Amino acid sequence: KATVSVLNCRSSVTLHMAMRGVIAVGCAVGAALGDGIHRPPQCKTFKEIYGTRGQGGKEVCENMWDGAFEYTPDDKPAYQMDWYQRHNPNDQTTLDIMAEPENQHNERFFGVDPDTGYTDRCLDYFHKDKPSPEKNMTECALWQDRSCCKKETVISADKLNEGYGEKYHWDRCGQLSPQCWAYFVHEACFYECEPAVELFRMFPKHEDAANHSNYFHKPEHDDNGYKSWQVSKMPIKASFCDRWYEACKNDYFCAADGGSYFSCAAEYEKYDQNLNKAAETPTNDDDLSAKWIGLIVALSVVAVLALVFGGYLVTREKAGKPVFNYTPVDKVGQENQPAAPKPEEMMKQEN
């Protein structure tokens, strides 16, 4: 009975090893078939993306927007993306920043009215050429007295979310909570409508600054990669950034490149292009079917060979001629020990 049990145990181990081989081959073939298929970036909570170093608000304002904004303590001049007073406080913020000694001759502020803090320029994308009143705004109404955005550009929160294409949608990782959604709307309104944003272009044009003519004006991009819509290090009040993080910390967002909005957009663009190509390729279904048929055939052949080989091993073991030698656990290390004397030999020794 002990011998039969050992044989059965050995047979089970052999078959188990054979089946593990089948699974391993299947995984390898599946991976080969999937190679080159672009997948969407991973989604994580704001807390997981931005909150790991205890500076969630700073990470949201700076990392998400690739340095467009700078997390700035509230006791220093910094811009607001929302407010509750009647007039835009950001005009005064511009004057406060201009008054700092290091900005006395800063070219970026050429053309700003020294009394009102008004600038007469806007960014170059969906923006107007110059700020002007935009009455009866439903979204972004804080800027209706003086705005760089057109009403049709910001007519609704959905329009703001969809304006730059699907790759830039805020909710690619699922529906956002209402409080989190509201902060994305605040940022979008600020970027589209706030005249002061133009003062913090990443790529200003300096050669005409002395004459204040066509300052900063360039095409949307040139051969050097210039982009007239990009913003860099615009100071934003820390309290706003902190509130944004708290509102969204349990919501999901794209985690690519530390939660970079623009890196995520690039990843989603690749993913969407892949899906579109698959939908537009007439032979795609046939190709995919062929791949699956090939996978099934390959796995079937491997499975049959593994089972045949496993059966061969079991047969040899039952016949007392195992292909692989097994050493019982209780005999390990005793292979080279001298054999125990037989009883009759022990009796002779005693006599």
C-alpha positions as CSV (number, residue, x, y, z in Angstrom):
1,K,0.0,0.0,0.0
2,A,2.9,2.3,0.8
3,T,4.4,1.6,-2.6
4,V,1.1,2.3,-4.4
5,S,0.7,5.6,-2.4
6,V,4.2,6.7,-3.4
7,L,3.6,5.9,-7.0
8,N,0.3,7.8,-7.0
9,C,2.0,10.8,-5.4
10,R,4.8,10.7,-7.9
11,S,2.3,10.4,-10.7
12,S,0.3,13.4,-9.4
13,V,3.5,15.5,-9.2
14,T,4.4,14.5,-12.8
15,L,1.0,15.5,-14.2
16,H,1.1,18.7,-12.2
17,M,4.4,19.6,-13.7
18,A,3.1,18.8,-17.2
19,M,0.1,21.0,-16.7
20,R,2.2,23.9,-15.3
21,G,4.2,23.7,-18.5
22,V,1.0,24.0,-20.6
23,I,-0.1,27.1,-18.6
24,A,3.3,28.7,-19.0
25,V,3.3,28.1,-22.7
26,G,-0.2,29.6,-22.9
27,C,0.8,32.7,-21.1
28,A,3.8,33.1,-23.4
29,V,1.8,32.8,-26.5
30,G,-0.9,35.1,-25.1
31,A,1.7,37.7,-24.3
32,A,3.2,37.4,-27.8
33,L,-0.2,38.0,-29.4
34,G,-0.8,41.0,-27.1
35,D,2.6,42.5,-27.8
36,G,2.3,46.0,-29.3
37,I,-1.4,46.6,-28.2
38,H,-1.4,50.0,-26.5
39,R,-3.4,50.1,-23.3
40,P,-4.8,53.1,-21.5
41,P,-2.8,54.6,-18.6
42,Q,-3.5,53.4,-15.1
43,C,-6.1,55.2,-13.0
44,K,-5.5,55.9,-9.3
45,T,-7.0,58.1,-6.7
46,F,-5.7,61.7,-6.2
47,K,-4.5,60.5,-2.8
48,E,-2.4,57.8,-4.4
49,I,-1.1,60.1,-7.1
50,Y,-0.5,63.4,-5.4
51,G,-0.8,62.7,-1.7
52,T,2.1,60.4,-1.0
53,R,4.5,63.1,0.2
54,G,2.1,65.1,2.3
55,Q,1.8,68.0,-0.2
56,G,-1.3,67.1,-2.1
57,G,-2.3,70.7,-3.0
58,K,1.2,71.5,-4.2
59,E,1.4,68.3,-6.3
60,V,-2.0,69.0,-7.9
61,C,-1.3,72.5,-9.0
62,E,2.3,71.9,-10.1
63,N,2.6,68.3,-11.2
64,M,-0.8,67.9,-12.9
65,W,-0.1,71.0,-15.1
66,D,3.6,70.4,-15.8
67,G,4.8,73.5,-14.1
68,A,2.2,75.9,-15.5
69,F,1.2,76.9,-12.0
70,E,3.3,77.5,-8.9
71,Y,2.0,76.7,-5.4
72,T,2.4,80.0,-3.5
73,P,1.8,80.8,0.2
74,D,-1.3,83.0,0.7
75,D,0.8,85.7,2.4
76,K,2.6,86.3,-1.0
77,P,1.0,87.8,-4.2
78,A,-0.7,85.0,-6.0
79,Y,-3.7,84.5,-8.3
80,Q,-7.0,83.0,-7.5
81,M,-9.1,80.7,-9.7
82,D,-12.3,81.5,-7.8
83,W,-13.4,84.4,-5.6
84,Y,-16.5,85.8,-3.9
85,Q,-16.0,89.6,-4.2
86,R,-17.6,91.7,-6.9
87,H,-14.4,92.6,-8.9
88,N,-11.6,90.4,-10.1
89,P,-8.9,90.4,-7.4
90,N,-6.3,89.2,-9.9
91,D,-5.8,92.7,-11.4
92,Q,-4.5,93.8,-8.0
93,T,-2.4,90.7,-7.7
94,T,-0.6,91.7,-11.0
95,L,0.1,95.1,-9.5
96,D,1.5,93.5,-6.3
97,I,3.8,91.2,-8.3
98,M,5.0,94.1,-10.5
99,A,5.8,96.1,-7.3
100,E,8.3,93.5,-6.1
101,P,11.9,94.6,-6.6
102,E,12.9,91.7,-8.8
103,N,10.0,92.5,-11.2
104,Q,10.6,96.3,-11.6
105,H,12.0,95.8,-15.1
106,N,10.5,92.4,-15.9
107,E,9.6,92.3,-19.6
108,R,6.6,90.2,-19.1
109,F,4.8,93.1,-17.5
110,F,5.4,95.6,-20.3
111,G,2.1,97.1,-21.4
112,V,0.3,96.4,-18.2
113,D,-1.6,99.5,-17.0
114,P,0.2,100.6,-13.8
115,D,-3.1,101.9,-12.3
116,T,-5.5,99.1,-13.0
117,G,-3.2,96.0,-13.5
118,Y,-5.0,95.4,-16.8
119,T,-3.2,93.7,-19.7
120,D,-4.4,94.2,-23.3
121,R,-3.4,90.8,-24.5
122,C,-4.6,87.2,-24.4
123,L,-3.2,83.8,-25.0
124,D,-3.4,82.3,-28.5
125,Y,-5.8,79.4,-28.8
126,F,-9.5,79.7,-28.4
127,H,-8.9,83.1,-26.8
128,K,-9.8,86.6,-28.0
129,D,-7.1,88.9,-29.2
130,K,-7.8,91.3,-26.4
131,P,-9.9,91.2,-23.2
132,S,-13.4,92.6,-23.5
133,P,-16.8,92.3,-21.7
134,E,-18.7,89.0,-22.3
135,K,-22.2,89.4,-21.1
136,N,-24.8,86.8,-20.1
137,M,-22.2,84.0,-19.4
138,T,-23.6,80.9,-17.8
139,E,-20.2,79.4,-17.0
140,C,-17.2,81.4,-16.0
141,A,-19.5,84.3,-15.1
142,L,-16.8,85.8,-12.8
143,W,-15.0,87.1,-15.9
144,Q,-17.9,88.6,-17.7
145,D,-16.8,92.2,-17.1
146,R,-13.5,91.6,-18.7
147,S,-12.6,88.3,-20.3
148,C,-10.3,86.7,-22.8
149,C,-12.8,83.9,-23.5
150,K,-15.7,83.9,-25.9
151,K,-19.1,82.9,-24.5
152,E,-19.5,80.0,-26.9
153,T,-16.1,78.6,-25.8
154,V,-17.2,78.3,-22.2
155,I,-21.0,78.0,-22.6
156,S,-21.1,75.0,-20.2
157,A,-18.9,72.8,-18.1
158,D,-19.3,70.0,-20.6
159,K,-18.1,72.3,-23.3
160,L,-15.0,73.2,-21.2
161,N,-14.3,69.5,-20.6
162,E,-14.7,68.6,-24.3
163,G,-13.1,71.6,-25.9
164,Y,-9.7,70.2,-26.5
165,G,-10.7,66.7,-27.6
166,E,-11.3,63.4,-25.9
167,K,-7.7,62.9,-24.8
168,Y,-8.0,65.9,-22.5
169,H,-11.2,64.9,-20.8
170,W,-11.0,65.2,-17.0
171,D,-13.2,62.1,-16.4
172,R,-11.4,59.4,-18.5
173,C,-11.1,57.4,-15.3
174,G,-14.8,57.6,-14.5
175,Q,-17.3,60.1,-13.2
176,L,-15.9,62.7,-10.9
177,S,-17.6,63.7,-7.7
178,P,-19.5,67.1,-8.0
179,Q,-17.0,68.9,-5.7
180,C,-14.0,67.6,-7.7
181,W,-15.6,68.4,-11.0
182,A,-16.2,72.0,-9.9
183,Y,-12.4,72.6,-9.4
184,F,-11.7,71.4,-12.9
185,V,-14.3,73.9,-14.1
186,H,-12.6,76.6,-12.0
187,E,-9.2,75.9,-13.7
188,A,-10.7,75.8,-17.2
189,C,-12.5,79.1,-16.7
190,F,-9.3,80.7,-15.3
191,Y,-7.2,79.5,-18.2
192,E,-9.7,80.5,-20.9
193,C,-10.9,83.8,-19.4
194,E,-8.3,85.3,-17.1
195,P,-6.3,88.1,-18.9
196,A,-3.4,87.8,-16.5
197,V,-2.6,84.2,-17.6
198,E,-1.1,85.8,-20.7
199,L,1.6,87.4,-18.6
200,F,3.0,84.0,-17.8
201,R,3.5,82.5,-21.2
202,M,6.3,79.9,-21.3
203,F,7.7,81.3,-24.5
204,P,7.4,85.1,-24.6
205,K,8.7,87.1,-27.6
206,H,11.3,89.7,-26.4
207,E,12.6,91.5,-29.5
208,D,9.7,94.0,-29.7
209,A,9.2,94.5,-26.0
210,A,10.9,97.9,-26.0
211,N,8.3,99.2,-28.5
212,H,5.4,97.3,-26.9
213,S,4.4,96.2,-30.4
214,N,3.2,92.7,-31.1
215,Y,4.7,91.6,-27.8
216,F,4.4,87.9,-27.3
217,H,2.6,87.4,-30.6
218,K,3.7,84.3,-32.5
219,P,1.9,81.6,-34.4
220,E,0.5,78.7,-32.4
221,H,3.8,76.8,-32.9
222,D,6.9,77.1,-35.1
223,D,9.7,74.8,-36.2
224,N,11.3,75.1,-32.7
225,G,8.3,73.7,-30.9
226,Y,7.1,77.1,-29.6
227,K,3.5,76.9,-28.3
228,S,1.8,80.2,-27.6
229,W,-0.8,78.5,-25.4
230,Q,1.7,77.2,-22.8
231,V,1.9,78.8,-19.4
232,S,4.8,78.6,-16.9
233,K,5.1,79.2,-13.1
234,M,2.0,81.4,-12.7
235,P,1.7,81.8,-8.9
236,I,-1.5,80.4,-7.5
237,K,-2.7,80.7,-3.9
238,A,-1.8,77.7,-1.9
239,S,-5.2,77.6,-0.2
240,F,-6.9,77.1,-3.6
241,C,-4.6,74.2,-4.4
242,D,-5.1,72.6,-1.0
243,R,-8.9,72.9,-1.4
244,W,-8.7,71.3,-4.8
245,Y,-6.8,68.3,-3.5
246,E,-9.2,67.8,-0.6
247,A,-12.2,68.0,-2.9
248,C,-10.7,65.3,-5.2
249,K,-8.6,63.1,-3.0
250,N,-10.9,60.1,-3.3
251,D,-11.6,60.6,-7.0
252,Y,-9.8,58.7,-9.8
253,F,-7.5,60.3,-12.3
254,C,-4.8,59.2,-14.8
255,A,-1.6,58.3,-13.0
256,A,0.8,58.5,-16.0
257,D,4.0,60.4,-15.3
258,G,3.0,61.3,-11.8
259,G,-0.5,62.5,-12.8
260,S,0.7,64.9,-15.5
261,Y,-2.4,66.1,-17.4
262,F,-0.4,66.4,-20.7
263,S,1.4,63.1,-20.4
264,C,-2.0,61.4,-19.8
265,A,-3.4,63.1,-22.9
266,A,-0.5,61.8,-24.9
267,E,-1.1,58.3,-23.6
268,Y,-4.9,58.5,-24.3
269,E,-4.2,59.8,-27.8
270,K,-2.1,56.6,-28.6
271,Y,-4.7,54.4,-27.0
272,D,-7.6,56.1,-28.9
273,Q,-5.6,56.0,-32.2
274,N,-5.1,52.3,-31.7
275,L,-8.8,51.7,-31.1
276,N,-9.7,53.8,-34.2
277,K,-7.3,51.9,-36.4
278,A,-8.7,48.6,-35.2
279,A,-12.3,49.8,-36.0
280,E,-11.3,51.2,-39.4
281,T,-9.2,48.1,-40.6
282,P,-11.6,45.8,-42.5
283,T,-9.4,42.7,-42.0
284,N,-8.9,43.3,-38.4
285,D,-11.5,40.8,-37.2
286,D,-10.1,38.2,-39.6
287,D,-6.5,38.8,-38.3
288,L,-7.7,38.6,-34.7
289,S,-9.6,35.4,-35.4
290,A,-6.5,33.9,-37.0
291,K,-4.4,34.8,-34.0
292,W,-6.9,33.2,-31.6
293,I,-7.1,30.1,-33.8
294,G,-3.3,29.9,-33.8
295,L,-3.3,30.2,-30.0
296,I,-5.9,27.5,-29.6
297,V,-4.0,25.1,-31.9
298,A,-0.7,25.8,-30.2
299,L,-2.1,25.2,-26.8
300,S,-3.9,22.0,-27.9
301,V,-0.7,20.6,-29.4
302,V,1.3,21.5,-26.2
303,A,-1.4,20.0,-24.0
304,V,-1.5,16.7,-25.9
305,L,2.2,16.4,-25.9
306,A,2.4,17.2,-22.2
307,L,-0.3,14.6,-21.3
308,V,1.3,12.0,-23.5
309,F,4.7,12.7,-21.8
310,G,3.1,12.6,-18.4
311,G,1.4,9.3,-19.2
312,Y,4.8,7.9,-20.3
313,L,6.4,9.0,-17.1
314,V,3.6,7.4,-15.0
315,T,3.9,4.1,-16.9
316,R,7.6,4.0,-16.3
317,E,7.2,4.7,-12.6
318,K,4.6,2.0,-12.2
319,A,6.9,-0.5,-14.0
320,G,9.6,0.3,-11.4
321,K,11.8,2.1,-14.0
322,P,11.2,5.8,-13.3
323,V,12.7,8.3,-15.6
324,F,13.4,10.6,-12.7
325,N,14.7,9.2,-9.4
326,Y,13.0,10.4,-6.3
327,T,14.6,10.3,-2.9
328,P,12.2,10.1,0.0
329,V,12.3,13.0,2.4
330,D,13.3,10.8,5.3
331,K,16.2,9.3,3.3
332,V,17.7,12.6,2.2
333,G,21.4,12.8,3.2
334,Q,21.6,9.0,3.9
335,E,22.6,7.9,0.4
336,N,26.3,7.3,1.3
337,Q,25.7,5.9,4.8
338,P,26.8,2.2,5.4
339,A,24.0,-0.3,5.4
340,A,22.6,-1.5,8.8
341,P,23.9,-5.1,9.8
342,K,21.5,-8.0,9.4
343,P,20.0,-9.6,12.5
344,E,22.0,-12.9,12.1
345,E,25.2,-10.9,11.7
346,M,24.5,-9.1,15.0
347,M,23.9,-12.4,16.8
348,K,27.3,-13.8,15.5
349,Q,29.0,-10.6,16.8
350,E,27.4,-11.1,20.2
351,N,28.7,-14.6,20.4
